[in-house]
Amino acid sequence: MTPVVRNRRPVALVIARSNNSAMSETHALPVFMPAIPRQRWACHSCGNCCRTLVGHLFEEERRRLDEQAWSAELGVEPYVRAGRQWVLNKHPDGACVFLDENNRCRIHARYGEAAKPLACRIFPFHVRPVHGGWQASLRFDCPSVAASQGEPLAQHHAWLGELARTLDHFAPAAEVTPDLRRGLAAAPREVATIVRLLTRRLEDRRDSLRHRILAAARATDLLQGAQLENVRGRRFGELAALLLRVADDDGSPLPAPPRPRQRAMLRQLVFAHAEHVSLDMLLAGRIANWRQRWRQLRAARCFRRGKGLVPRLPGARRDVTFQRVEAVPRPKERGREIEDLLLRYLLARIDGHSCFGDGYYGWPVLTGLSALWLSLAVIGWLARYSAAQAERGHMAFDDVAAAVGTVDRAASRLPALGTVAERARLAYLSREDGIASLIAAYAPLPSLPA
Ligand code: SF4
């Protein structure tokens, strides 16, 4: 029987668990799709993922590539070892060795879509084992996802369910429930409650998106400071709803402008997000990694000071100053589309459970949510940088979409973002309304006054 999960659409699939004799029977498991109204997607063969991502291979996929004997045709090895894993090989410009001159995959062209590695087939979706099934989320570093182009998300359920059948390697023996706050384990029902309350509030269009986001961010801060130990189960839901209403009432006035230290912390976080994991980095030896680390430390110091030229971020074409970046005004055109993009991004991360627990460095739910709200300020800074790079007078939709893609690609993938130091930064900023101040000052929300 297919389980019914409120607010989500299960897809029936059969997972054969073969790594344990006791698991040799088959299980019907659902895939939970994130509820993101107006989200569409279809692959438009831009080749972006083939140029920017590192494709990990399962052992059987590696063997299949061997049987297909690609080395002679490609002129290079089809895959390489990176640490303990095998990954698809890349050209020096970052493009996958299987990407042809028409942005098509050679494996797909010769053997069909089903012959491609799972990492390539499933992108831009991502699935993770959760209580009773697989939780799907969506990645915004695919331009078609950011622009919401293609078929409605619902049309991909069956296809994703088919792909998930091959994931028996990851079938969970038991669910790992995240903490609500550090040291305070959450019940699945409490996680579902907070996800439901926040997604409903974000989608309530009776007031501005700015107001909704500030209310959600402030409610998260209030929950962090509440005595949650004695308020569990149904009472936790009542408290969360109450604090959201309190934060709503406080959400009208704009927060105070961020203080210099808060701005410096944001710039450091921007730098931490902008790092890009390339195959070269994975393959680099220890000495190369130390050199890279030294360059990063120097650049991180520059970001903290925030004066003079911005150290060039990946993809930069020209030098710009910090002053020039921070002076770029808010978006003046396509405001509704930009708000829609930001809302879809937030819903995907929250309802896709990719901002806490197993979806985000094992972080507690409330800490992960704080990081998500703050990521809007990071997106705003990166969108300004992109506009300054293009010598535009204001942020355009494409600047914001590129920034959302950069932040979403970094989230849960870059080790630096999951450190104790990052949690300490969030704890500091959560005090004195720092996260709300940075969102108000930097998030690319057209409805905010300049
Ligand atoms: S980035 Fe998205 S649209 Fe572009 S090739 Fe990859 S899946 Fe297709």
Boltz pocket constraint, residues with backbone or C-beta under 6 A from the ligand:
constraints:
  - pocket:
      binder: B
      contacts: [[A, 42], [A, 43], [A, 44], [A, 45], [A, 46], [A, 47], [A, 48], [A, 49], [A, 50], [A, 123], [A, 124], [A, 141], [A, 142], [A, 143], [A, 144], [A, 145]]
      max_distance: 6.0
